[in-house]
Amino acid sequence: MTYEEKLGKISRKEISICIVGLGKMGLPIATVFTNAGFKVHGLDISEELIEQLNRGETIINEPFVSERLKEAIDNNLFHATTSTELALKGVSFVIFIIPVLTSDDGHADISILESTYNRVRKVAEDGIIYIQESTLPPGLTSGPIKQLLESDDKVSGIDFGLVFAPERTFSGRAVMDIEENYPKIVGGDTENATIAAKILYEQVCRKGVIKMSSATAAEAVKTFKGAYRDANIAIANELAILADIYGVDVLEVIEAANTEPFSHIHRPGIGVGGHCIPVYPRFLIALAKDFNYKANLLDISRNINDGMVNYAVSSIEKNIDKWEDVLVLGLAYRGGVKEYRLSPSLRLVPQLRMKGINVNVIDPLYSADEIDALFGKGTGKNWDINEMKNYNIIVIVTEHKEFNELNELLKNSDKKIIFDGRYVLDKNPDHTILQPGRLFVNKQN
Ligand SMILES: NC(=O)c1ccc[n+]([C@@H]2O[C@H](COP(=O)([O-])OP(=O)(O)OC[C@H]3O[C@@H](n4cnc5c(N)ncnc54)[C@H](O)[C@@H]3O)[C@@H](O)[C@H]2O)c1
């Protein structure tokens, strides 16, 4: 088959795709392609997950995914397996969306990725195009991954294609983000591979595809955006601390400042969590260090954002005579999302315990047992907003909509001191409400 014939088959959706990693992002991607009419083979290492998916069941809480999975199975467009040979049979593209870990020094740990590419390349047919979607620091796709794929005398651009195409989604709206909200970024190791990937994603991304000049440029798009967000949040956090010194309301000031088109100050808060924003600057900082450059701004931004937990603790300390039991509201790093990776709670709880304080955690998305598994027996409480009545000191870490109920409950409760790290609470003169950058506002009558 000529290259042009292959491109024609892609645009007519006459090809099959293998998705490696069927997790929170991999499964939505799979269903985006099946929904467009592509045949998808899913590959994952979890036997339990594979059995579940082949029964048409998923625990992933993403709109559209569950119903599309069932539909795809009924229409014979999706099948999942743990067998690399079966998953690779007859496919034209392999999309990798498995986690990339971070080593202690901040570098991306691609050992799992490398061993997976290694298994896949042994059974891949000639002409296959590998697409790397999970985030990598600039240089890794056309560096170590290409090196690995070329180690059996195959050449990128001739025997296989290699492309970086970052996943740009927000948990909770993955399908919409892929299909409707953003253009897809693709950057290949060679022009032919980039064009083939561009045509593939054009079939599913209504905002189109941005073709980058290289895989490294595409890698930079995702990591630079993460670094920008982290630094911007750090600015907001530092301004919140200054606002507390100056006695102004940081949210009022930011809103007014952002009416100029050049100002995009983000929202302050108790810290940044998740897979992406706190991780990608570390990739860049570590990479810069390899080239004897200190990425000062990214480094300081990380420290400021992680330091907001200290700000919470010291703000409470300034307003109490002595510590009592503390209730932490929220384990998840973001409201409405059952995910705690690098959540500020993971730093807050040990920090309070170092002071000898008894700490309990409650989160509408987690059971007491799930919380205990992280912090030790007796830490977690099953979700009941009334639990807050048993504590005089409370810290709000997550913007869960369920926490809005606190406003009503506080109207009839004993005086409390609450560090509200997500601006959930209304002003309430009967309680000491501490919000970063709004200490002054809550003291006003
Ligand atoms: N979750 C997000 O909000 C988000 C957003 C944008 C990008 N991403 C990117 O997506 C990547 C994956 O994130 P996720 O949230 O889907 O992770 P996840 O943990 O939900 O899923 C990963 C899946 O990969 C499987 N897996 C692990 N090793 C494997 C291997 N060697 N072979 C086959 N399958 C394997 C796991 O069993 C799991 O099912 C992240 O590393 C990140 O770069 C995630």
The ligand as an ORCA input file, in Angstrom:
! r2SCAN-3c Opt
* xyz 0 1
  N      -6.015     12.195     34.447
  C      -5.921     13.376     33.859
  O      -6.627     14.331     34.222
  C      -4.979     13.602     32.693
  C      -5.163     14.742     31.927
  C      -4.328     14.979     30.850
  C      -3.339     14.054     30.572
  N      -3.177     12.939     31.322
  C      -2.099     12.021     30.920
  O      -2.622     10.724     30.819
  C      -1.718      9.802     31.420
  C      -2.532      8.655     31.967
  O      -3.374      9.173     32.971
  P      -4.672      8.440     33.475
  O      -5.341      9.399     34.373
  O      -5.448      7.821     32.345
  O      -4.019      7.241     34.349
  P      -4.767      6.018     35.006
  O      -3.919      5.613     36.147
  O      -6.212      6.291     35.227
  O      -4.718      4.871     33.883
  C      -3.561      4.282     33.421
  C      -3.914      2.895     32.856
  O      -2.723      2.381     32.263
  C      -2.622      1.016     32.626
  N      -1.232      0.629     32.493
  C      -0.213      0.919     33.322
  N       0.923      0.390     32.850
  C       0.608     -0.233     31.688
  C       1.352     -0.955     30.740
  N       2.657     -1.155     30.896
  N       0.714     -1.453     29.655
  C      -0.618     -1.276     29.508
  N      -1.374     -0.592     30.376
  C      -0.765     -0.084     31.458
  C      -3.182      0.939     34.024
  O      -3.582     -0.368     34.365
  C      -4.359      1.914     33.923
  O      -5.538      1.257     33.502
  C      -0.961     10.609     32.478
  O       0.343     10.149     32.652
  C      -0.962     12.025     31.905
  O       0.228     12.241     31.177
  C      -3.983     12.689     32.373
*
